[in-house]
Amino acid sequence: MRTLDQCKLYGILDTGYCAPERMGAMLEQMIAGGVEIVQLRAKGMEPDRIGELARELHPLSRAAGVPFMINDHPELVGETGVEGAHVGVEDMTVAEARALAGARCWIGKSSHSVAQAVAGMTQGADYLGFGPLFATATKPDYVPIGTAEIAQVHGQVSLPIFCIGGIKLENLAAVRAAGARRVVIVSGILQADDVEGYSRQCVAELRGVVI
């Protein structure tokens, strides 16, 4: 299984863009393209169904050494065997999430400012999401924070930081130039005509490889 330090491209299986019945095939394409950590985000779905879906999908990621995270529901981590859970700023503390998920799992925490990122590190998160950098349909109620604080947050937080929010292949070079080392890409991957090829291009950009 990859460690967080080895993960640069974070993909999200989001029911807003991908129907549950398509997620198995989508996950296989994402993994083939080099996505290094993946999250199941199913807003509005009943927890029991999220658990079932995670149990269906996790063997695919586990076989490839790709960590699998569940959004919003740390209580499902133990029963599904996934690697961890991701929680929002307003959801619960890292300690509360870890108490539900189990001591050995990873807990990711969202942050929308440098101060929130520092707070997430202080709480004991394993990694942080930082954004949204740009306007995104995934988080329409959040004001974009832009790229100006990317370098600052990396200077103050000693955890893996995944920049998120409206990041796509076409702006990835600029995000990386602003100091990002890791990113989350959602709709860009899920809506690509060639998911595997698109993901591979994103990985190459993140790693500074010409393909």
C-alpha positions as CSV (number, residue, x, y, z in Angstrom):
1,M,0.0,0.0,0.0
2,R,1.3,3.4,-0.9
3,T,2.2,5.8,1.9
4,L,0.8,9.4,1.9
5,D,4.2,10.7,1.0
6,Q,4.1,8.7,-2.2
7,C,0.7,10.1,-3.3
8,K,0.5,13.2,-5.5
9,L,-2.7,12.7,-7.5
10,Y,-5.9,12.2,-5.5
11,G,-9.0,11.2,-7.3
12,I,-12.6,11.2,-6.0
13,L,-15.4,8.9,-7.0
14,D,-18.2,11.4,-6.6
15,T,-21.8,10.4,-7.1
16,G,-22.4,13.9,-8.5
17,Y,-20.4,13.0,-11.6
18,C,-20.3,9.2,-11.6
19,A,-23.3,6.8,-10.9
20,P,-22.5,4.0,-8.4
21,E,-22.9,1.3,-11.1
22,R,-20.2,2.9,-13.1
23,M,-17.7,3.4,-10.3
24,G,-16.0,0.0,-10.6
25,A,-15.0,0.7,-14.2
26,M,-14.1,4.3,-13.4
27,L,-11.9,3.3,-10.6
28,E,-10.0,0.8,-12.8
29,Q,-9.4,3.5,-15.4
30,M,-8.2,5.9,-12.7
31,I,-5.8,3.4,-11.2
32,A,-4.5,2.5,-14.7
33,G,-3.8,6.2,-15.3
34,G,-1.8,6.6,-12.1
35,V,-4.2,8.0,-9.6
36,E,-2.5,7.3,-6.3
37,I,-5.2,7.7,-3.6
38,V,-8.9,7.7,-4.1
39,Q,-12.0,8.8,-2.1
40,L,-15.6,7.7,-2.2
41,R,-17.9,10.8,-1.9
42,A,-21.6,10.1,-1.9
43,K,-23.4,13.1,-0.6
44,G,-27.0,12.2,0.4
45,M,-26.6,8.5,0.1
46,E,-27.6,6.3,3.1
47,P,-24.6,5.2,5.2
48,D,-25.5,1.5,4.7
49,R,-25.4,1.9,0.9
50,I,-22.1,3.8,1.1
51,G,-20.7,0.9,3.1
52,E,-21.8,-1.6,0.5
53,L,-20.3,0.5,-2.3
54,A,-17.0,0.8,-0.4
55,R,-16.9,-2.9,0.1
56,E,-17.4,-3.4,-3.7
57,L,-14.8,-1.0,-4.7
58,H,-12.0,-1.4,-2.1
59,P,-10.7,-4.7,-3.4
60,L,-9.9,-3.0,-6.7
61,S,-7.8,-0.2,-5.1
62,R,-6.3,-2.5,-2.5
63,A,-5.0,-4.9,-5.2
64,A,-3.2,-1.9,-6.8
65,G,-1.8,-0.5,-3.5
66,V,-4.0,2.6,-3.8
67,P,-5.4,3.9,-0.5
68,F,-9.2,4.2,-0.3
69,M,-10.8,6.9,1.8
70,I,-14.5,7.4,2.6
71,N,-15.9,11.0,2.8
72,D,-17.9,12.1,5.8
73,H,-18.4,8.7,7.5
74,P,-15.5,7.5,9.6
75,E,-17.7,5.1,11.4
76,L,-17.7,3.0,8.2
77,V,-13.9,2.6,8.0
78,G,-13.7,-0.4,10.4
79,E,-16.5,-2.4,8.8
80,T,-15.4,-1.8,5.2
81,G,-11.6,-2.3,5.8
82,V,-10.7,0.9,3.9
83,E,-7.6,2.9,4.7
84,G,-9.3,5.9,6.2
85,A,-11.8,8.7,6.2
86,H,-11.9,12.4,5.2
87,V,-13.9,15.0,7.2
88,G,-14.8,18.6,6.6
89,V,-13.9,21.6,8.8
90,E,-17.4,21.8,10.2
91,D,-18.0,18.0,10.5
92,M,-16.0,16.9,13.5
93,T,-12.6,17.0,15.0
94,V,-9.8,14.7,13.9
95,A,-9.9,13.0,17.3
96,E,-13.7,12.4,17.0
97,A,-13.2,11.0,13.5
98,R,-10.4,8.7,14.6
99,A,-12.4,7.5,17.6
100,L,-15.1,6.3,15.1
101,A,-12.7,5.0,12.5
102,G,-10.0,3.3,14.6
103,A,-6.5,4.3,15.6
104,R,-4.7,2.7,12.7
105,C,-6.5,4.5,9.9
106,W,-5.8,7.8,8.1
107,I,-7.9,10.8,8.8
108,G,-7.9,13.6,6.3
109,K,-9.2,17.1,7.1
110,S,-10.4,19.9,4.9
111,S,-9.2,23.4,5.3
112,H,-10.2,26.6,3.6
113,S,-7.5,28.9,5.0
114,V,-3.9,28.7,6.3
115,A,-5.3,29.0,9.9
116,Q,-7.6,26.1,9.4
117,A,-4.8,24.0,7.9
118,V,-2.6,24.7,10.9
119,A,-5.5,23.8,13.2
120,G,-6.0,20.5,11.3
121,M,-2.3,19.7,11.7
122,T,-2.6,20.5,15.4
123,Q,-5.5,18.2,15.8
124,G,-3.5,15.3,14.4
125,A,-4.7,14.9,10.8
126,D,-2.7,12.7,8.6
127,Y,-3.1,14.9,5.6
128,L,-5.0,18.1,4.6
129,G,-7.2,19.2,1.7
130,F,-6.6,22.9,1.0
131,G,-9.1,24.9,-1.1
132,P,-11.2,25.4,-3.0
133,L,-8.6,27.2,-5.1
134,F,-11.1,27.9,-7.9
135,A,-14.9,28.0,-8.3
136,T,-16.2,24.4,-8.5
137,A,-19.7,22.9,-8.9
138,T,-18.6,20.3,-6.3
139,K,-18.5,23.0,-3.6
140,P,-20.7,25.8,-4.9
141,D,-21.2,27.5,-1.5
142,Y,-17.5,27.9,-0.9
143,V,-15.7,31.1,-1.9
144,P,-12.5,30.3,-3.9
145,I,-9.4,31.1,-2.1
146,G,-7.0,31.3,-5.1
147,T,-3.4,30.2,-5.3
148,A,-1.7,33.0,-3.4
149,E,-1.5,31.1,-0.1
150,I,-0.3,27.8,-1.4
151,A,3.4,28.5,-0.7
152,Q,2.5,29.9,2.7
153,V,0.5,26.9,3.9
154,H,3.3,24.6,2.8
155,G,5.7,26.7,4.9
156,Q,3.6,26.4,8.0
157,V,2.2,22.8,7.8
158,S,4.4,19.8,7.9
159,L,1.8,17.4,6.5
160,P,0.9,16.2,3.0
161,I,-1.3,18.9,1.6
162,F,-3.6,18.2,-1.4
163,C,-4.8,21.4,-3.1
164,I,-8.4,21.0,-4.3
165,G,-11.2,22.9,-6.0
166,G,-11.6,23.5,-9.7
167,I,-8.2,22.0,-10.5
168,K,-8.0,20.5,-14.0
169,L,-5.2,19.5,-16.4
170,E,-5.4,22.9,-18.1
171,N,-4.6,24.9,-14.9
172,L,-2.4,22.2,-13.2
173,A,0.9,23.7,-14.3
174,A,-0.1,27.1,-12.8
175,V,-1.2,25.4,-9.5
176,R,2.1,23.6,-9.4
177,A,4.0,26.7,-10.1
178,A,2.3,28.4,-7.2
179,G,3.8,25.8,-4.9
180,A,1.4,22.9,-4.9
181,R,2.9,19.4,-4.5
182,R,-0.2,17.3,-4.5
183,V,-3.7,17.9,-5.9
184,V,-7.2,16.5,-5.9
185,I,-8.9,16.4,-9.3
186,V,-12.6,15.5,-9.5
187,S,-14.6,16.5,-12.5
188,G,-11.6,16.8,-14.8
189,I,-10.9,13.1,-14.4
190,L,-14.5,11.8,-14.1
191,Q,-15.7,13.7,-17.2
192,A,-12.7,13.0,-19.4
193,D,-13.2,11.2,-22.7
194,D,-10.1,9.1,-21.9
195,V,-9.9,8.8,-18.1
196,E,-6.7,6.8,-18.1
197,G,-4.9,9.1,-20.5
198,Y,-6.1,12.2,-18.7
199,S,-5.0,10.9,-15.3
200,R,-1.6,9.9,-16.8
201,Q,-1.1,13.4,-18.1
202,C,-1.9,14.9,-14.6
203,V,0.6,12.6,-12.9
204,A,3.3,13.5,-15.4
205,E,2.7,17.2,-14.8
206,L,2.8,16.8,-11.1
207,R,6.0,14.9,-11.3
208,G,7.6,17.1,-13.9
209,V,7.8,14.4,-16.5
210,V,7.5,15.1,-20.3
211,I,5.2,12.6,-22.0
